[in-house]
Amino acid sequence: MKVKRFNENDGVQDFTQEPIEGTQKGLTMVTKMIHEVDFGDFDNFVNSTYGGNCEFAADHESSNDVSHKMGYIGKGIGKDKWSQETAAKIRGGKYPGWSGSQILECLCEDGLIPKGEYIIDVCW
């Protein structure tokens, strides 16, 4: 059975493992640690850190009772002009729509959250 395993240095790394009891042969699985955050806690933390008015659910046009997979955080903020301008806005308390992963990258780069996979849960 081919299983993917999380590796902090390069995201996800493949390796082969014996079949896990109760699974079909050939089933590809992903095993990883995930940081799960409530959207209200996320908003409060971001607002207290950078100021402004972060509203994750509104900015992501979110429905109720959904989880937003933000992917692997910790790759760093891009060196291109758009990424640098977006990071500066975030750190100045301005949050462009759909900027959840960029906000997480800023928090990680600033040493406030660990690297890893993130999910933000929306439920009101």
N, C-alpha and C positions, 0 to 999 in steps of 0.2 A: 504494500500500500504506500502511495506517495503522500507524505504529509508535509505541510509547510509550517515552519516554526519561526516565531518572531526572534529577530536579532537586532538589538538596539543600534548596532553600528551600521547596518545596511538595510534596515527595514525588515524584509522577510527573506528567509533563506530556506531552500528546499533540502529535505533529507528523506531517506527511506526508513520505514518502520514496519514492524510486523503488524498484521491486521488487528484492530482493536475489537475485543469481544462485542458482538451485537451489531457489527457493521458489515456491509457487503464488501467483497474483494474489489479493489479498484476504486473505491470511494475516496475522493480527494477531500481532505479536511484541513482546516486552518486552526492552529493552536496558538493563542496569543493572550497577553495581558492587555486589558482595555481599561482606560480611565473613563468612568461614566459620571457625567456632571448634570445636575438639574439646571434648567435654563435660568431660573430665578437666582440661584446661587452664582451662576456664571455672570449674569448681568450685574449683580451686587459686587462681585469681586472685581470685575473689569472697571466698573464705575468708581469704586473706591481706590483702584490702582491708577487709572489714567484720567479720571474725571469724565465729564460729559454725561451722555445718556444712552448707554448701550441697551438695546432692546432686541435680543437675539430672535425671539419668536416673530416679531414684526418684521425685522430686517430680512429674515429668511422666509417670509410669507408662510409661516408654519401653521399647520392644522394642530388640533389638540390630540394628545395621546400618540405622539410620534417620536421617533429617535432619529437624530441627524448624525450620520457617520461622518466625522471630520477627517478621518484618515490618520496617517502617521504624522505627528508633530515633532519637530526637532531637526528637520533638514536645514533650517535656517531661512532667513528672509532672502529672497532673490536679490541679486546685485543690479538688476535692470531698473530703469528710471521709475516705472509704474510701481514696482514692489517697494522701492525705497520711499516714494511719495506716500503710498498707502500706509506703510509702517509709521512714518512721521505723523500722518493724520491720526492714526490710532493712538499713538503715544501722546498726542495733543488733545485727546478726548473727543475726536470726531470719528464716527464709525460708518464708513460707506456700506451700503446694502450688500448683503451676501459676503461679509468679510470675516465670518466666524473663524475660518482656518488661519487667516492672517493675524487675527487677534491672538489666537492660541500660539502662533509662531512668535509673536512679540513677547507674550508672557514667558514662553520657554526661553527665548534668547536673553531675556532680562533676568533669568534664574528664578522665576516665581512658580513655575510648574515643571514637572519632569517630562522628559521625552517619552513618546509612546503614542499608541492609538487612542483616539478620543471619540466619545459619543456624547452628544448633548441631548438630553431628554426634555421634551416639552409636554407638560400636562398641567392644566389649570382647573 
